Amino acid sequence: MKITVSIVLSLLLVGCSGIPYDQNKSHAQIASDLKIKEQEIKVISKCNFYPFEYGKKAYAKMRSCVFVENSDSVFIVNYDKDENRYYAEFSIKPEEIHCTAIAKKEPGKGIIYLYAEKNAFTVALLHQNNDLNHEAVLKLEKELISKSIPVLDLSISISNPLYKYKTGVSSVCPLTMR
């Protein structure tokens, strides 16, 4: 089991080389391309993520992107090199998020699981050097709690009774059972 966890973490921490993102320079362009106000961005970070559609066979394929959260939505943002613009690959409104789970212990500390109406997402927020961005995770956690979205401590552990909810193909939010 430890080998599987190590492989998953290694894949999550792979570089985000395909998307031009500079913490200071890209905010304005991302905000403009998403048609949101730059000052309304609450959390922004490079990230790697896996989307899972409920009821479908789960073949996890890591995607590199930029994670953006403002007062209205969570965006999983990709970049079109040909058009030189950012676009929302996924956009989730807070009311669509049933709950979240954040691994609070090693291994996997800081990995986020978002459980929405149709999809679940595994998200690793990253610094420029591809280390996990724990500051952004804490900021996101505070934002989610302020919106009354349940946040569970879901440390990666076989002994954790919620472990099955993040690993199964038909993952559900343990609080809403959806």
Disulfide bonds with the S-S distance in Angstrom:
Cys99-Cys173 2.04
